[in-house]
Amino acid sequence: MADLRRSDALGRLQANGDSHVADTLRRGLQLYQTVFERSSLGQLVVDIPSFRIQVANQAFCTMTGFGDGDLVGKELAVLFPADGTAADEMVERLASSAMDGYSAERVLRRRDGSDVPILCIASVLRNDSGQPIQLLMVGQDLTQQQEVAGSAERRTQRLIDAAIATLPVIFMTLDTELCVTFVSGGLERPGTRPEDLVGKHVSEFTEDRVALHALQRALGGSESTTRTLVNGETYLALNAPLRDDDGAIVGVISISTNITAEVSADAERHRVNDLRLSAARHDSLTGLLGRSALIEHLNDPALSAGGALLLLDLDDFNLINDSLGHDVGDAVLLEVASRISDAFPEFIVARQGGDEFAVVAPWLVDRAEAVEAAERVRAALDADVVVSDHSIRVTASVGLALEHTRGSSPTLMRNADLALSRAKHAGVGQYRVYDAEMRREVQDQLGIQASLRLAVGTPQLRIVYQPIIDLADRRIVGAEALLRWTHPERGHLLPSEFIPIAEKSGLIVPIGRWVMETACQDALPLFRDHGIYVSVNVSTRQLLASSDLAWVEEILETTGLPPSALAVELTESALMDHIEPIRLAFVRLRALGVKVAIDDFGTGYSSLSRLQHLPVDLIKLDRAFVTDVDVRAEARGMATAILQLSAAIGAATIAEGVETEAEAATLVDLGYTVAQGFLFARPMPLDELTAQVSVESNAA
């Protein structure tokens, strides 16, 4: 089949973003190719610049007496020997940059040597650079046209033409007065026949000024693509000048397709998109602007003259949802949204999501004004929120950043978020303003992040192990793997100095995998020879990085460590925001045979309703309830309650941070059997742990 390539106009249509319309027109052209062989008109595709025939349809072969294989590869001049150099002249004119179309009567030489007069209509196909690459030639046997009138062949031709008429692409030529001279293709309107249109002026079909202007431009030599409204339907038309042998413009050739359905669908898509954009701009619960609209306002040039961003996060809001239900929580959010809006009527108030709100204040320029704004937040939330007979005390942490500290809206958001984090660490109802000290801290953290990235896979990172002890005989039953980092310039850094940075940067995922793999390798001989298991801390980000936890199973298979010799620890505070995916992760870990532990229990404010649904094997009592447990009644009460809670859900308990014999004795009295802490051993390298375990085994 011929390679009927798109014109420059079609290419420009694609480049201008009208891709679905361009695709419709292209599909129509491709469909036209499929009936190429069935047309009653002889058709050729000729290569430029060789002017050799590439494709000839059956009608052309019948008209000339040649077979398809006889014509392909032959020069076009062999078909027009009667014209002599006139055939070459015709080809050269068609191939020239000034020619786009051709229509003339010619004498065609058949295979048997006889001549036949034909009406020859030819068009130039060009590449994206405007260079001619092919000729599409259509020849109609003028003698045959007269002879077949009323014959069976004529009836067959009409059937084929009727099939062509069903095509979604319409080919039309018009004279210099813009009257129709030829029509082929699908008109799509019932009862409309091509012959009814011949001789009529184009204004009888459409009054579209743009379309009429495009046809006039084609008479002036310019090609164009336009949308045209005809009888209430929309057509996409490609219009080009039609020239005679001398290059003079003798009319217009127009190729069009009905795109009414596409236009209607496009309008519906725009309407739906507008609704979606509106919904995306506003929070569905409070009606406040959403995050995307907030970002738009932060990019407002008005902020360039000064301004501030306040981020508000409700303190311990999860406790409201957990204890009173989400309906009450939603009612609290609605009331808070109303109060914040009333407190800042002149500013832009948005809901970031969850229990976090934002205020864009374009006119705040100094710290004093920012502090005054934070005090307005406190005043707005001073009165309790009353919902369903519940009187609820609500406080918010506030982070503020001023425009002159930002440089860009993402930086302003990041600065306010950092200030908010500082406020939350300071306690409930606190506020902080981003300042130079925080900026230095950020730069310091960025430096640590860069160094940590380079440290991955080097001896700078190492693992030490703190033994887990049976309180009855003080024997080692397990060991917790702890990551350590020796910075080349800063020396030994505490985990609290670099683990949060690894979390935020995503480095915790590759680092965590390395820790897990190394700990499993180290634990294999300890478990095989002494029954010692290893406990490895993981982060939420690391735990949820792979939904199927295939990386844990892969490490166990690679190292050969039995799953029962591994415990995975996650801090209680990490459970708060991702309870359901974490629950599923715990289920998968236990399905592998791996034990699951909650670390630092008692400080994360997790509710009993959440905890009872978590598949947990171990609960590690936080050292806050172990320190001075022998002298503090409240600590003993919490330790006892957590021990009973663990037993209720079928989990064992480990006491962390034991430093004195008095604390150990009290824990034994309370019912604890396993612990770890400096009283028994500090974190140590693997070889020291192995030596200590061996000594215990030999002593036994």
Phi, psi and omega per residue, in radians:
M1 nan 2.645 -3.073
A2 -1.191 2.603 3.052
D3 -1.583 1.407 -3.112
L4 -1.408 1.639 -2.996
R5 -1.432 2.723 -3.086
R6 -1.236 2.666 3.117
S7 -1.428 3.005 3.080
D8 -1.049 -0.642 -3.119
A9 -1.095 -0.723 3.099
L10 -1.135 -0.680 3.086
G11 -1.090 -0.747 3.114
R12 -1.146 -0.615 3.104
L13 -1.046 -0.767 3.105
Q14 -1.108 -0.774 -3.095
A15 -1.144 -0.518 -3.113
N16 -1.396 0.024 3.057
G17 1.641 -0.004 3.123
D18 -1.489 0.927 -2.953
S19 -1.148 -0.680 -3.092
H20 -1.234 -0.545 3.079
V21 -1.256 -0.741 3.106
A22 -1.068 -0.683 3.119
D23 -1.111 -0.654 3.122
T24 -1.090 -0.795 3.131
L25 -1.137 -0.683 3.141
R26 -1.140 -0.708 3.112
R27 -1.083 -0.653 3.107
G28 -1.120 -0.708 3.121
L29 -1.146 -0.678 3.113
Q30 -1.137 -0.651 3.107
L31 -1.151 -0.608 3.104
Y32 -1.102 -0.600 3.104
Q33 -1.083 -0.624 -3.070
T34 -1.159 -0.415 3.109
V35 -1.750 0.171 3.139
F36 -0.929 -0.803 -3.075
E37 -1.294 -0.398 -3.037
R38 -1.598 -0.129 -3.074
S39 -1.152 2.528 3.069
S40 -1.331 -0.171 3.124
L41 -1.670 2.372 3.076
G42 -1.203 2.342 -3.075
Q43 -2.369 2.443 3.116
L44 -2.254 2.582 2.907
V45 -2.041 2.168 -3.014
V46 -2.084 2.331 3.129
D47 -1.335 2.517 2.985
I48 -2.069 2.284 0.310
P49 -1.772 0.059 -3.074
S50 -1.298 -0.350 -3.102
F51 0.982 0.622 3.055
R52 -1.759 2.567 -3.078
I53 -1.285 2.257 3.108
Q54 -1.732 -0.711 -3.095
V55 -2.503 2.431 3.019
A56 -2.325 2.277 -3.125
N57 -1.448 3.034 -3.039
Q58 -1.118 -0.652 -3.129
A59 -1.078 -0.671 -3.137
F60 -1.227 -0.691 3.110
C61 -1.098 -0.736 3.113
T62 -1.095 -0.703 -3.099
M63 -1.170 -0.567 -3.047
T64 -1.797 -0.286 -3.089
G65 1.467 -0.002 3.099
F66 -1.532 2.706 2.951
G67 -1.553 2.853 -3.128
D68 -1.029 -0.695 3.136
G69 -1.212 -0.395 3.129
D70 -1.318 -0.480 -3.039
L71 -1.649 -0.679 -3.073
V72 -1.041 2.237 -3.129
G73 1.650 -0.270 3.127
K74 -1.396 2.663 3.068
E75 -1.268 2.563 -3.089
L76 -1.074 -0.500 -3.062
A77 -1.103 -0.386 -3.123
V78 -1.165 -0.346 -3.132
L79 -1.555 -0.198 -3.082
F80 -2.251 0.851 -3.121
P81 -1.173 -0.465 -3.126
A82 -1.140 -0.486 -3.129
D83 -1.491 -0.223 -3.137
G84 1.033 -2.211 -3.104
T85 -1.239 -0.212 3.135
A86 -1.086 -0.611 3.105
A87 -1.112 -0.774 3.103
D88 -1.078 -0.706 -3.139
E89 -1.096 -0.693 3.121
M90 -1.067 -0.807 -3.124
V91 -1.112 -0.785 -3.119
E92 -1.072 -0.706 -3.140
R93 -1.152 -0.716 3.132
L94 -1.129 -0.629 -3.091
A95 -1.377 -0.303 -3.098
S96 -1.200 2.722 -3.075
S97 -1.157 -0.315 -3.097
A98 -1.485 -0.232 -3.020
M99 -1.801 2.384 3.075
D100 -2.155 -0.394 -3.120
G101 -2.675 2.858 -3.072
Y102 -2.610 2.402 3.072
S103 -2.574 2.110 -3.128
A104 -2.908 2.800 3.028
E105 -1.529 2.364 -3.121
R106 -2.367 2.853 3.076
V107 -1.832 2.150 -3.084
L108 -1.852 2.342 3.129
R109 -1.583 2.087 3.079
R110 -1.329 3.017 -3.133
R111 -1.154 -0.599 -3.115
D112 -1.409 0.095 3.099
G113 1.634 -0.180 3.124
S114 -1.376 2.766 -3.135
D115 -1.867 2.625 3.094
V116 -2.418 2.293 3.078
P117 -1.324 2.384 3.120
I118 -2.329 2.700 2.933
L119 -1.627 2.009 -3.060
C120 -1.805 2.114 3.049
I121 -2.079 2.120 -3.074
A122 -2.285 2.562 3.112
S123 -2.339 2.609 3.121
V124 -1.652 2.297 2.991
L125 -1.814 2.297 -3.039
R126 -2.061 2.786 3.061
N127 -1.536 -3.076 -3.081
D128 -1.089 -0.388 -3.140
S129 -1.561 0.004 3.121
G130 1.559 0.053 -3.127
Q131 -1.465 2.377 3.117
P132 -1.188 2.354 -3.118
I133 -2.191 -0.401 -3.122
Q134 -2.638 2.701 2.973
L135 -1.963 2.341 2.986
L136 -1.874 1.949 -3.062
M137 -1.965 2.287 3.093
V138 -2.051 2.176 -3.127
G139 -2.090 2.258 3.107
Q140 -1.995 2.139 3.138
D141 -1.200 1.893 -3.091
L142 -1.201 -0.600 3.108
T143 -1.166 -0.805 -3.116
Q144 -1.109 -0.614 -3.122
Q145 -1.061 -0.627 3.138
Q146 -1.360 -0.636 -3.022
E147 -1.324 -0.522 -3.028
V148 -1.516 0.006 -3.129
A149 -1.023 2.199 3.106
G150 1.361 -0.059 -3.103
S151 -1.518 2.974 3.106
A152 -1.104 -0.605 3.124
E153 -1.112 -0.654 3.120
R154 -1.129 -0.676 3.120
R155 -1.135 -0.693 3.086
T156 -1.081 -0.724 3.133
Q157 -1.057 -0.707 -3.137
R158 -1.129 -0.643 3.091
L159 -1.094 -0.746 3.130
I160 -1.160 -0.752 3.115
D161 -1.081 -0.600 3.099
A162 -1.142 -0.649 3.092
A163 -1.139 -0.724 3.107
I164 -1.082 -0.605 -3.101
A165 -1.142 -0.305 3.122
T166 -1.445 -0.131 3.139
L167 -1.134 2.573 3.113
P168 -1.350 -0.010 -3.128
V169 -1.912 2.313 -3.131
I170 -1.947 2.251 3.062
F171 -1.878 2.239 -3.063
M172 -2.490 2.446 2.999
T173 -2.064 2.550 3.136
L174 -2.281 2.656 3.117
D175 -1.508 -3.018 -3.078
T176 -1.203 -0.251 3.066
E177 -1.624 0.053 -3.093
L178 1.119 0.649 2.979
C179 -1.749 2.498 -3.060
V180 -1.236 2.290 3.095
T181 -2.001 -0.342 -3.115
F182 -2.767 2.435 3.092
V183 -2.424 2.361 3.037
S184 -2.579 2.485 3.129
G185 2.025 -3.020 -3.033
G186 -1.512 2.080 3.057
L187 -1.547 -0.323 2.945
E188 1.192 -0.226 3.134
R189 -1.699 2.174 -3.113
P190 -0.964 2.372 3.080
G191 1.483 -0.014 -3.140
T192 -1.651 2.170 3.129
R193 -1.979 2.498 3.140
P194 -0.968 -0.724 -3.085
E195 -1.126 -0.370 3.106
D196 -1.256 -0.343 -3.093
L197 -1.623 -0.448 -3.101
V198 -1.077 2.286 3.137
G199 1.659 -0.233 -3.125
K200 -1.540 2.620 3.110
H201 -1.388 2.551 -3.069
V202 -1.061 -0.468 3.141
S203 -1.134 -0.277 3.088
E204 -1.338 -0.273 3.134
F205 -1.729 -0.621 -3.060
T206 -2.610 2.573 3.035
E207 -1.925 0.222 -3.138
D208 -1.112 1.998 -3.078
R209 -1.134 -0.645 3.139
V210 -1.108 -0.743 3.141
A211 -1.139 -0.787 3.138
L212 -1.102 -0.690 3.120
H213 -1.136 -0.653 3.129
A214 -1.118 -0.703 3.111
L215 -1.148 -0.671 3.093
Q216 -1.133 -0.656 3.103
R217 -1.145 -0.651 3.090
A218 -1.088 -0.685 3.064
L219 -1.113 -0.414 3.091
G220 -1.541 -0.027 3.066
G221 1.825 0.109 -3.085
S222 -1.865 2.344 3.068
E223 -1.541 2.537 -3.127
S224 -2.735 2.825 3.059
T225 -2.141 2.248 -3.077
T226 -2.413 2.814 2.953
R227 -1.728 2.373 -3.061
T228 -2.262 2.404 3.088
L229 -1.747 2.038 -3.125
V230 -2.211 2.068 3.122
N231 0.883 0.717 3.091
G232 1.429 0.010 3.138
E233 -2.024 2.660 -3.060
T234 -1.757 2.274 3.110
Y235 -2.117 2.540 2.976
L236 -1.788 2.133 -3.036
A237 -2.122 2.367 3.011
L238 -1.845 2.014 -3.034
N239 -1.985 2.339 -3.125
A240 -2.501 2.666 3.121
P241 -1.225 2.565 3.076
L242 -1.943 2.226 -3.010
R243 -2.090 2.757 3.077
D244 -1.650 -2.952 -3.102
D245 -1.025 -0.565 -3.075
D246 -1.560 0.074 3.138
G247 1.499 0.027 3.132
A248 -1.335 2.479 3.135
I249 -1.320 2.119 -3.107
V250 -1.999 0.074 3.126
G251 2.874 -2.793 -3.090
V252 -2.329 2.429 2.962
I253 -1.893 2.309 -3.072
S254 -2.249 2.259 3.062
I255 -2.024 2.162 -3.057
S256 -2.423 2.809 3.082
T257 -2.520 2.591 -3.115
N258 -1.391 2.086 -3.124
I259 -2.055 0.411 -3.112
T260 -0.995 -0.798 -3.113
A261 -1.104 -0.726 -3.137
E262 -1.135 -0.707 3.140
V263 -1.128 -0.740 3.125
S264 -1.113 -0.746 3.121
A265 -1.133 -0.654 3.131
D266 -1.137 -0.729 3.108
A267 -1.095 -0.701 3.120
E268 -1.157 -0.695 3.100
R269 -1.075 -0.729 3.121
H270 -1.090 -0.707 -3.135
R271 -1.120 -0.782 3.127
V272 -1.122 -0.720 3.136
N273 -1.111 -0.675 3.101
D274 -1.071 -0.730 3.107
L275 -1.123 -0.717 3.136
R276 -1.135 -0.726 3.135
L277 -1.098 -0.713 3.124
S278 -1.113 -0.746 3.124
A279 -1.138 -0.669 -3.128
A280 -1.188 -0.494 -3.098
R281 -1.370 -0.330 -3.069
H282 -2.163 2.505 3.089
D283 -1.294 2.275 -3.036
S284 -1.205 -0.477 -3.108
L285 -1.460 -0.916 -3.009
T286 -1.657 -0.313 -3.068
G287 1.397 -0.046 3.089
L288 -1.257 2.890 3.029
L289 -1.053 2.560 3.102
G290 -1.599 -3.002 -3.047
R291 -1.130 -0.723 -3.110
S292 -1.095 -0.725 3.107
A293 -1.174 -0.599 3.097
L294 -1.058 -0.783 3.138
I295 -1.073 -0.685 3.106
E296 -1.018 -0.790 -3.123
H297 -1.194 -0.585 3.094
L298 -1.148 -0.454 3.106
N299 -1.526 0.026 -3.133
D300 -1.106 2.303 3.125
P301 -1.013 -0.350 -3.141
A302 -1.062 -0.493 3.132
L303 -1.245 -0.288 -3.122
S304 -1.143 -0.387 3.133
A305 -1.565 0.011 -3.133
G306 2.285 2.804 3.135
G307 2.672 3.062 -3.093
A308 -2.527 2.762 3.031
L309 -2.153 2.232 3.072
L310 -1.934 2.229 3.022
L311 -1.928 2.242 -3.105
L312 -2.047 2.292 3.103
D313 -2.247 2.125 -3.113
L314 -1.173 2.376 -3.088
D315 -1.358 2.266 3.047
D316 0.918 0.671 -3.110
F317 -1.143 -0.496 3.131
N318 -1.048 -0.502 3.121
L319 -1.125 -0.586 3.113
I320 -1.171 -0.830 3.124
N321 -1.077 -0.742 -3.065
D322 -1.229 -0.673 -3.036
S323 -1.589 -0.578 -3.056
L324 -1.975 -0.205 3.112
G325 1.755 2.797 -3.065
H326 -1.248 -0.475 3.094
D327 -1.096 -0.763 3.084
V328 -1.158 -0.717 3.111
G329 -1.038 -0.742 3.112
D330 -1.113 -0.686 3.122
A331 -1.118 -0.655 3.091
V332 -1.127 -0.752 3.127
L333 -1.080 -0.700 3.105
L334 -1.083 -0.764 -3.140
E335 -1.155 -0.740 3.121
V336 -1.100 -0.748 3.114
A337 -1.026 -0.729 3.132
S338 -1.132 -0.762 -3.108
R339 -1.172 -0.717 3.136
I340 -1.144 -0.710 3.115
S341 -1.088 -0.715 3.122
D342 -1.183 -0.570 -3.121
A343 -1.269 -0.467 -3.112
F344 -2.236 1.115 -3.082
P345 -1.144 -0.412 -3.094
E346 -1.600 -0.080 -3.072
F347 -1.985 3.034 3.140
I348 -1.649 2.152 -3.137
V349 -1.974 2.328 -3.112
A350 -2.400 2.768 3.012
R351 -1.860 2.051 -3.127
Q352 -1.232 -0.484 -3.042
G353 2.338 2.639 -3.137
G354 1.059 -2.242 -3.138
D355 -1.882 0.497 -3.110
E356 -1.983 2.310 -3.141
F357 -2.128 2.871 3.136
A358 -2.440 2.574 3.072
V359 -2.248 2.148 3.064
V360 -1.725 2.042 -3.074
A361 -2.053 1.614 -3.020
P362 -1.127 -0.348 -3.005
W363 -1.833 0.014 3.095
L364 -1.398 2.204 -3.009
V365 -2.161 -0.272 -3.116
D366 -2.356 2.996 -3.042
R367 -1.117 -0.660 -3.115
A368 -1.072 -0.743 3.115
E369 -1.171 -0.626 3.110
A370 -1.139 -0.741 3.111
V371 -1.098 -0.705 3.111
E372 -1.074 -0.653 3.105
A373 -1.145 -0.705 3.111
A374 -1.112 -0.655 3.099
E375 -1.161 -0.560 3.076
R376 -1.115 -0.615 3.077
V377 -1.110 -0.802 3.127
R378 -1.027 -0.779 -3.124
A379 -1.121 -0.657 -3.118
A380 -1.138 -0.545 -3.088
L381 -1.772 0.201 -3.048
D382 -1.136 -0.736 -3.130
A383 -1.397 2.509 3.116
D384 -1.095 2.650 3.050
V385 -1.632 2.151 -3.112
V386 -1.787 2.064 -3.131
V387 -2.405 2.144 3.067
S388 0.869 0.871 3.114
D389 1.198 0.161 3.054
H390 -1.792 2.244 3.055
S391 -1.765 1.961 -2.945
I392 -2.001 2.200 3.059
R393 -1.449 2.133 -3.102
V394 -2.098 2.237 3.020
T395 -2.202 2.847 -3.124
A396 -2.418 2.463 2.957
S397 -1.550 2.491 -3.039
V398 -2.250 2.285 3.008
G399 -2.030 2.334 -3.086
L400 -2.174 2.495 3.044
A401 -2.404 2.357 3.129
L402 -1.630 2.697 -3.049
E403 -1.027 -0.688 -3.040
H404 -1.212 -0.149 3.096
T405 -1.713 0.049 -2.917
R406 -1.731 -1.004 -3.065
G407 1.518 -0.592 3.115
S408 -2.814 2.802 -3.103
S409 -1.094 -0.706 3.072
P410 -1.056 -0.635 3.122
T411 -1.191 -0.710 3.094
L412 -1.046 -0.775 3.108
M413 -1.095 -0.758 -3.135
R414 -1.125 -0.709 3.139
N415 -1.138 -0.759 3.117
A416 -1.128 -0.653 3.135
D417 -1.161 -0.669 3.097
L418 -1.145 -0.740 3.098
A419 -1.090 -0.671 3.097
L420 -1.104 -0.723 3.116
S421 -1.070 -0.722 3.103
R422 -1.113 -0.676 -3.141
A423 -1.140 -0.723 -3.120
K424 -1.160 -0.639 3.113
H425 -1.206 -0.416 -3.122
A426 -1.355 -0.269 -3.135
G427 2.208 3.137 -3.091
V428 -1.298 2.589 3.056
G429 1.173 0.387 -3.119
Q430 -1.736 2.818 3.042
Y431 -2.381 2.675 3.080
R432 -2.450 2.537 3.099
V433 -1.902 2.252 3.127
Y434 -1.057 2.296 -3.087
D435 -2.465 -3.028 -3.073
A436 -1.103 -0.596 3.139
E437 -1.134 -0.742 3.093
M438 -1.120 -0.644 3.127
R439 -1.075 -0.716 3.112
R440 -1.149 -0.656 3.106
E441 -1.098 -0.719 3.128
V442 -1.097 -0.797 3.130
Q443 -1.084 -0.664 3.109
D444 -1.127 -0.726 3.122
Q445 -1.134 -0.667 3.098
L446 -1.107 -0.657 3.092
G447 -1.137 -0.732 3.102
I448 -1.122 -0.715 3.131
Q449 -1.057 -0.780 3.137
A450 -1.094 -0.727 3.139
S451 -1.189 -0.654 -3.132
L452 -1.152 -0.657 3.111
R453 -1.054 -0.692 3.130
L454 -1.290 -0.422 -3.063
A455 -1.372 -0.356 -3.107
V456 -1.064 2.215 3.128
G457 1.501 0.130 3.130
T458 -2.034 2.898 3.120
P459 -1.140 -0.141 3.095
Q460 -1.019 -0.614 3.116
L461 -1.654 2.344 3.120
R462 -2.565 2.924 -3.133
I463 -2.080 2.348 2.992
V464 -2.050 2.854 -3.034
Y465 -2.236 2.257 3.038
Q466 -1.814 2.147 -3.098
P467 -1.101 2.592 2.995
I468 -1.913 2.215 -2.869
I469 -1.976 2.469 2.935
D470 -1.384 2.070 -3.044
L471 -1.148 -0.379 -3.093
A472 -1.249 -0.807 -3.078
D473 -2.108 0.059 3.110
R474 1.076 0.461 3.090
R475 -1.569 2.640 3.137
I476 -1.356 2.188 3.108
V477 -1.977 -0.282 -3.137
G478 -2.859 3.108 3.132
A479 -2.616 2.391 3.097
E480 -1.657 2.194 3.124
A481 -1.401 2.230 -3.094
L482 -2.191 2.320 -3.111
L483 -1.475 2.416 3.079
R484 -2.285 2.602 -3.127
W485 -2.358 2.183 3.030
T486 -1.798 1.825 -3.110
H487 -1.281 2.430 -3.093
P488 -1.100 -0.403 -3.138
E489 -1.997 -0.660 -3.060
R490 -1.546 -0.215 -3.103
G491 1.404 -2.601 -3.082
H492 -1.280 2.164 3.093
L493 -1.861 2.457 3.083
L494 -1.250 2.601 3.089
P495 -0.960 -0.604 3.133
S496 -1.132 -0.305 -3.137
E497 -1.514 -0.422 -3.072
F498 -2.200 -0.372 3.133
I499 -1.095 -0.800 3.095
P500 -1.034 -0.610 3.111
I501 -1.197 -0.701 3.083
A502 -1.098 -0.645 3.104
E503 -1.075 -0.903 -3.064
K504 -1.141 -0.640 -3.061
S505 -1.451 -0.235 -3.082
G506 1.543 -0.084 3.122
L507 -1.149 -0.302 -3.110
I508 -1.089 -0.463 -3.110
V509 -1.191 -0.970 3.102
P510 -1.166 -0.624 3.130
I511 -1.151 -0.763 -3.131
G512 -1.092 -0.659 3.102
R513 -1.133 -0.725 3.126
W514 -1.103 -0.736 3.124
V515 -1.070 -0.809 -3.125
M516 -1.066 -0.802 -3.103
E517 -1.137 -0.764 -3.132
T518 -1.145 -0.753 -3.126
A519 -1.119 -0.691 3.120
C520 -1.162 -0.682 3.079
Q521 -1.095 -0.773 -3.112
D522 -1.176 -0.584 -3.038
A523 -1.365 -0.346 -3.040
L524 -0.971 -0.926 3.133
P525 -1.177 -0.560 3.122
L526 -1.131 -0.710 3.135
F527 -1.291 -0.724 -3.098
R528 -1.118 -0.712 -3.037
D529 -1.642 -0.464 -3.008
H530 -2.326 -0.025 3.135
G531 1.274 0.347 -3.126
I532 -1.458 2.227 3.083
Y533 -1.689 2.861 3.126
V534 -2.059 2.453 3.118
S535 -2.008 2.236 -3.047
V536 -2.136 2.252 3.087
N537 -1.356 2.399 3.039
V538 -2.224 2.745 3.084
S539 -1.730 2.832 3.083
T540 -1.034 -0.758 -3.124
R541 -1.073 -0.715 3.137
Q542 -1.209 -0.722 -3.096
L543 -1.145 -0.607 -3.076
L544 -1.695 0.072 -3.118
A545 -1.152 -0.512 3.126
S546 -2.274 2.049 -3.034
S547 -1.103 -0.524 -3.099
D548 -1.708 -0.010 3.132
L549 0.937 0.578 -3.139
A550 -1.093 -0.472 -3.105
W551 -1.162 -0.584 3.098
V552 -1.190 -0.803 3.124
E553 -1.082 -0.675 3.135
E554 -1.119 -0.723 3.135
I555 -1.139 -0.726 3.118
L556 -1.088 -0.730 3.128
E557 -1.179 -0.700 -3.105
T558 -1.177 -0.760 -3.082
T559 -1.461 -0.367 -3.113
G560 1.441 0.114 -3.133
L561 -1.308 2.243 3.082
P562 -1.081 2.449 -3.136
P563 -0.978 -0.568 -3.121
S564 -1.165 -0.250 3.138
A565 -1.587 0.102 -3.091
L566 -2.154 2.324 2.976
A567 -2.100 2.369 3.125
V568 -1.870 2.177 -3.099
E569 -1.838 2.407 3.037
L570 -2.345 2.325 -3.107
T571 -1.176 2.626 -3.123
E572 -1.067 -0.674 -3.110
S573 -1.114 -0.475 -3.133
A574 -1.256 -0.273 -3.124
L575 -1.311 -0.364 -2.873
M576 -1.076 -0.761 -2.978
D577 -1.700 -0.167 -3.054
H578 -2.374 0.786 -2.969
I579 -1.071 -0.769 -3.055
E580 -1.229 -0.877 3.095
P581 -1.087 -0.546 3.100
I582 -1.217 -0.697 3.087
R583 -1.009 -0.776 3.124
L584 -1.123 -0.652 3.109
A585 -1.137 -0.713 3.103
F586 -1.080 -0.722 3.128
V587 -1.050 -0.763 -3.122
R588 -1.169 -0.690 3.126
L589 -1.098 -0.786 -3.138
R590 -1.173 -0.534 3.074
A591 -1.134 -0.519 3.073
L592 -1.308 -0.296 -3.066
G593 1.744 0.117 -3.130
V594 -1.512 2.413 3.084
K595 -1.370 2.597 -3.133
V596 -2.071 2.306 -3.107
A597 -2.221 2.536 3.000
I598 -1.822 2.086 -3.081
D599 -1.613 2.739 3.078
D600 0.960 0.691 -3.047
F601 -1.224 2.450 3.126
G602 1.902 -0.159 -3.107
T603 -1.999 -0.114 -3.032
G604 -1.708 0.003 3.084
Y605 1.035 0.542 3.085
S606 -1.310 2.506 -3.079
S607 -1.489 2.758 3.107
L608 -1.119 -0.585 -3.129
S609 -1.114 -0.571 3.098
R610 -1.344 -0.797 -3.005
L611 -1.103 -0.650 -3.058
Q612 -1.184 -0.295 3.131
H613 -1.690 -0.030 -3.122
L614 -1.587 2.263 3.059
P615 -1.366 1.742 -3.023
V616 -2.168 2.435 3.106
D617 -1.752 -0.614 -3.046
L618 -2.330 2.451 2.997
I619 -2.152 2.188 -3.093
K620 -1.790 1.965 -3.134
L621 -1.138 2.189 -3.094
D622 -1.138 2.589 -3.088
R623 -1.112 -0.311 3.105
A624 -1.072 -0.479 3.124
F625 -1.735 0.007 3.109
V626 -1.753 -0.649 -3.128
T627 -1.031 2.162 3.126
D628 1.011 0.514 3.118
V629 -1.081 -0.389 -3.140
D630 -1.290 -0.363 -3.092
V631 -2.075 -0.201 -3.102
R632 -1.852 2.023 -3.117
A633 -1.132 -0.674 -3.122
E634 -1.157 -0.598 3.101
A635 -1.173 -0.725 3.109
R636 -1.123 -0.656 3.118
G637 -1.105 -0.760 3.125
M638 -1.179 -0.743 3.140
A639 -1.072 -0.709 3.118
T640 -1.161 -0.760 -3.116
A641 -1.105 -0.723 -3.124
I642 -1.212 -0.621 3.082
L643 -1.099 -0.751 3.126
Q644 -1.175 -0.678 3.108
L645 -1.092 -0.758 3.132
S646 -1.058 -0.767 3.138
A647 -1.105 -0.622 -3.110
A648 -1.139 -0.565 -3.124
I649 -1.753 0.116 3.059
G650 1.376 0.474 -3.124
A651 -1.931 2.568 3.007
A652 -1.409 2.866 -3.068
T653 -2.237 2.417 3.084
I654 -2.173 2.271 3.094
A655 -1.593 2.265 -3.116
E656 -1.816 2.685 2.985
G657 1.314 0.499 3.115
V658 -1.299 2.191 -3.064
E659 -2.180 -0.242 -3.121
T660 -2.286 2.737 3.101
E661 -1.138 -0.573 3.134
A662 -1.126 -0.714 3.104
E663 -1.116 -0.754 -3.136
A664 -1.094 -0.750 -3.121
A665 -1.140 -0.702 3.134
T666 -1.130 -0.740 3.119
L667 -1.063 -0.698 3.095
V668 -1.096 -0.730 3.134
D669 -1.095 -0.605 -3.121
L670 -1.322 -0.320 3.129
G671 2.036 0.068 3.116
Y672 -1.340 2.458 -3.109
T673 -2.051 -0.316 -3.073
V674 -2.316 2.469 -3.122
A675 -2.710 2.976 2.992
Q676 -2.596 2.710 -3.120
G677 2.817 3.027 -3.085
F678 -1.127 -0.394 3.103
L679 -1.025 -0.645 -3.068
F680 -1.635 -0.793 -3.132
A681 -3.015 2.531 3.018
R682 -1.534 2.857 3.057
P683 -0.978 2.423 -3.030
M684 -2.472 2.774 3.058
P685 -1.120 2.859 -3.081
L686 -1.033 -0.734 -3.072
D687 -1.123 -0.622 3.107
E688 -1.212 -0.696 3.104
L689 -1.087 -0.783 -3.140
T690 -1.064 -0.725 -3.141
A691 -1.129 -0.725 -3.118
Q692 -1.163 -0.711 3.112
V693 -1.123 -0.688 3.133
S694 -1.116 -0.705 3.117
V695 -1.067 -0.759 3.131
E696 -1.094 -0.724 -3.124
S697 -1.137 -0.709 -3.141
N698 -1.185 -0.626 3.140
A699 -1.178 -0.531 3.141
A700 -1.274 nan nan
